[in-house]
Amino acid sequence: MKMIRPIMRKEFIHILRDPRTLGITLFLPLFQLLMFGYALSLDINHIRTGVYDRDRTAASRRLVENFASSGYFDIVARPNKTDFTQRLDSGNIKVAVVIPQGFERGLKSDGKAKVQVIVDGSDPSFARVGVGYSSMIISRFSTKAMAESLYRNGIVIREGMPPIAAQARVWYNPELRSVNYIVPGLMALIMMTVTTINISVALVREKERGTLENLIISPIKSWELILGKIIPYVIIAFFEAALITGVGTFWFNVPMNGSLLLLFAGLVIYVAGTLGMGLVISAITESQQVASFGAFMSTFLPAFLLSGFVFPIKSMPVALQLVTYLVPARYFLVVIRGIFLKGVGFSVLWPDILALVVFATLMVAIASIRLRRTLA
Amino acid sequence: MNKPIIEVENLIVDFPSVRAVDSISFKVGAGEIFGLVGPDGAGKTTTIRVLSTILKPTSGSVKIWGNDIARDPRSVRGKIGYMSQKFNLYGDLTVEENLRFFADVYGLTDVERTRRMKELLHFARLEDFTGRRAEFLSGGMKQKLALACTLIYEPKILFLDEPTTGVDPVSRREFWAILSELRGRGIALFVSTPYMDEAERCSTVAFMDGGRIRVCAPPQSIKTSFSGEIVELIAKPQREARKIVSSLNYVRDVEVYGERLQLTVAKAAEAVDMLKRDLSSKVDLVSVEVKNPTMESAFIELIKEGARSQEPGARGKP
C-alpha cells in the first residue's frame, strides 16, 4: 500500500512538467467550457435584417416596428431595390423584408396585402428560425388588422380573440437557454477525454521509454502501480468536475436542481468506466502517439457526435442510433442533465445509471485481464 | 567454482519469427564478473532479460539462489538489479528525484534513503548535478545515474546489458572501475558487452553467437585455447600482399585491421622468416612482427569454426 505514494508523486511531477499533459488536463477543459458556454449558443436572435419599404405608409411602418420590437430581428439596413440582393449575397443581411407599394391600401380595402420575406438559406437551422419568427410576426399583425377591419364594418370582437389561445409552457429550461443544456453535457465530454487520454498515454509512455521494466522487476505489485498511476488523474477529474459545476452554476447561471450526492455517485461510476477504457487502450498499444490518437477517436468523437451532446439522437438514422447505445457518454448525459435541469433522482435515472455500471464493470474487467499479461 | 548463484539449463527463448536463445546452459558463481560477449543479434539482451525476470523463457530452467524464476519471479525481485542497454530512467525527473523514486519503490526507510543517496551521488560523481533533469545529462552520466538507481537498494546480483555502448572511452574506463569496486563489495555482476577489452576484465566469459554459447571459460584459458600464433604484417600495396599471403599454405587465416594484416599461423617465429622470403620481392614490406593472441583472435577462430561445422540458418536480432 505504501508503494502507491511514490508512484503518485512521480506522476504529478510528470503532469506538471509535460506541457502536453498539462494542456490536456487543465487548459483544454477550461477552454472548452468557455468556448462552448459562449460560442456554441444554439439560441438565434438579433438576426441582421434589411427592410425595403416601397409603401411608406403608417401600416407598413407599423409592420416594420413589429419586426424590430420582437427582439429576433435587428433592422440594420434600409436597402433599395437594387442592393438588397447584393446585401444578401455578401451576408451583410440574413433576412430581407420587402413591403410592396399599395400594402396599406390592400389591407384596408380588399384584404389582399402582400409582404415578401427573403431568408438566407445557406444556414438551414438559421433560415428555419428566420422563417418561423417572421411568419409568426406577420400572422399576428394580420389578425390584428382583420379585427380592425371588422370593427370599421361595425363588428366588434370581444376579448378572447383568437378563440383558441395556446398556453405553451416550457419546463426545466423555461427560457430555452442552450447554455443550460451544453454545460452539463460538457462535463460528460471533458471527464471522458481527460481521464481516458491521460491514463492511456501515462502507461504507454512507461512502456515506450522502457521505464516499465524497472517497475516490473521491482517488488511493487501491479495493482499498486495501476492505482498509483490512476489516482492523480481521478483527483484531477474530480477537481475538474467541481470546476465545471462551479463555473456552470455561478458564471453561466445553469440551474442545479438535483442532488449533488447523486451527481458525485454518477461521476464515480462514469470515471471508473472511462479510466478502465484508458487502461485497455494502454494495454493494447505500444506508442504514445497511437494511444492518444486511439483514445481521442474512441472518446472525444463519439462523446461529441453520438451522445446527444449537441445533435439529438432521435434525429439520427436508425443504424447510427443503434451505435449510440455503445457510447457511455450517452447515458451519462441523461443522468447529468436529469440532475442539473430536471432535479430528478435515482428512481427516474436508474436505467442509465445501470448502463454506466455495466460499462464500468466491463472496462475494468477487460483492463485487468489485459494488464495482467503486460505487467506479469 | 564455489556454489553457483545462477544456474541456467537448456534455456530456449522463441520469438514469433526467430529462436533468439537456443538451448544455452551455464553457471555463475558468487562474486563473479560474468561476461556475455558476442556480436549484435547473438541473443545477449534476450538472455539478460530472462535472467532479470522481465521476459518469460519458452523452455528450460533458470534458477537464481535455487529459485525457479520462471515460476516464481517475485522470489528474487528486489534482490536483483537490471540496467538496460537503452536509457530507461525518467528523463523529466531530476537526478535526485530518480534516485528517490527508486529508493521509495524498493521500500527504503527515510534514513536509509538519505544515507545511500548521498553515498551513491558521491560514488557516481554526480553530486554537482542533483538538480539536473536526467534527459539533460551526458551519455556517461546517464549510465552512472542508471547504475546508481539500481544500486540504491543494494541488489546482490546486477545484470548490465551493454552498459558502456555509446559511452566515451574515458567514461568507459571509469565505469569499469566502479564495477570492480562493486565486485569487491561482494555483488555478482553479469555484464553483456560487444567489446573484447571489456571481456578480458571478466572472471568468466561466455561467448554467444546465433543464440548459442560457443565457449564459456575464464579469459586466460580462452586465449590459450587459441590453436595458432599471430603474426602482424604491414605491407604496400595491402591488397596485393593480402592476395599473396592468402595463398600461402602455412597461413591459416587472414584478418584486416586498417593498414595491418593479422595472420594466424602454426609457429610464428618460423612464419616471420618465411613471410620475409616470400613477400619481399613482390611487395614493399614495412614490418613483420610476432604478436600475442588476443581474446578477439580466439573468438574469431571460434566463430569461423562454428560457421564451418554448422549449417547456415536464418537468424535475426531479437
Chai-1 contact restraints between the chains, C-beta under 6 A:
chainA,res_idxA,chainB,res_idxB,connection_type,confidence,min_distance_angstrom,max_distance_angstrom,comment,restraint_id
A,P6,B,F101,contact,1.0,0.0,6.0,A-B,restraint_1
A,P6,B,D104,contact,1.0,0.0,6.0,A-B,restraint_2
A,P6,B,V105,contact,1.0,0.0,6.0,A-B,restraint_3
A,K10,B,F101,contact,1.0,0.0,6.0,A-B,restraint_4
A,R17,B,D92,contact,1.0,0.0,6.0,A-B,restraint_5
A,G210,B,S84,contact,1.0,0.0,6.0,A-B,restraint_6
A,G210,B,K86,contact,1.0,0.0,6.0,A-B,restraint_7
A,G210,B,N88,contact,1.0,0.0,6.0,A-B,restraint_8
A,T211,B,N88,contact,1.0,0.0,6.0,A-B,restraint_9
A,E213,B,I54,contact,1.0,0.0,6.0,A-B,restraint_10
A,I216,B,I54,contact,1.0,0.0,6.0,A-B,restraint_11
A,I217,B,S52,contact,1.0,0.0,6.0,A-B,restraint_12
A,I217,B,T53,contact,1.0,0.0,6.0,A-B,restraint_13
A,I217,B,R77,contact,1.0,0.0,6.0,A-B,restraint_14
A,I217,B,Y82,contact,1.0,0.0,6.0,A-B,restraint_15
A,S218,B,V105,contact,1.0,0.0,6.0,A-B,restraint_16
A,P219,B,R77,contact,1.0,0.0,6.0,A-B,restraint_17
A,P219,B,G78,contact,1.0,0.0,6.0,A-B,restraint_18
A,I220,B,V105,contact,1.0,0.0,6.0,A-B,restraint_19
